[in-house]
């Protein structure tokens, strides 16, 4: 038990050192408007996962077509560095995160789009911001469940923010369609052993779990394996019904998640470095 606490403490120190080193550089790059402001978060996520001891395998690939909306399931704050380690992307996050110590600041440095899900009036503004990013060529990640699960299931997808696909068409000018790509994140092993239905909720972060305690348990209890599976992108044009689109994407994310949890991937496995 003592060696696990020492490992957790060493990982925490390394994470702090990484933040202290890269955050000021990112702030400067954002202020100067340099392209490296898009690549620094990618490097940070990859380094953070190495420090924590997480391994990510990637099945499939992010779509090359633009504008691109990535729709993913969501079970843990770990989803951010896991997906963020694959390629350059922008996240849509709940507004509470913006006020979190340290992590809210990091989310802002990555230019996350914050949404207050309790206010319907906020949806239109968030959709416009998502559309602007997609029209500029940046993939936007939407955790379409609107909350996090226990890692064993995919919750129903919400449709409101999928309206950003239509807005992106208008903002993009020449774009005839927006590509919506289903993506699955599944946590499969810990210290080389299958997590199973009983183990995955300890990796997931949901309900009223405290963040500091959960972070400490991740640092303390050993390496985690995650599988990211990219499905085939779906073209959405002005005539696309967002409810039918959400249902189709939800079915595919659920299928991909079940396949990963059962150890039955149906595409080529790559590393995050290959996906950049």
PyMOL commands that set and color helices and strands:
alter all, ss='L'
color gray80, all
select helices_A, chain A and resi 2-32+36-52+78-84+95-99+103-109+122-135+160-172+196-203+211-220+242-261+272-275
alter helices_A, ss='H'
color red, helices_A
select strands_A, chain A and resi 55-59+68-72+90-94+113-115+140-143+178-190+193-194+224-236+269-271
alter strands_A, ss='S'
color yellow, strands_A
deselect
rebuild
show_as cartoon
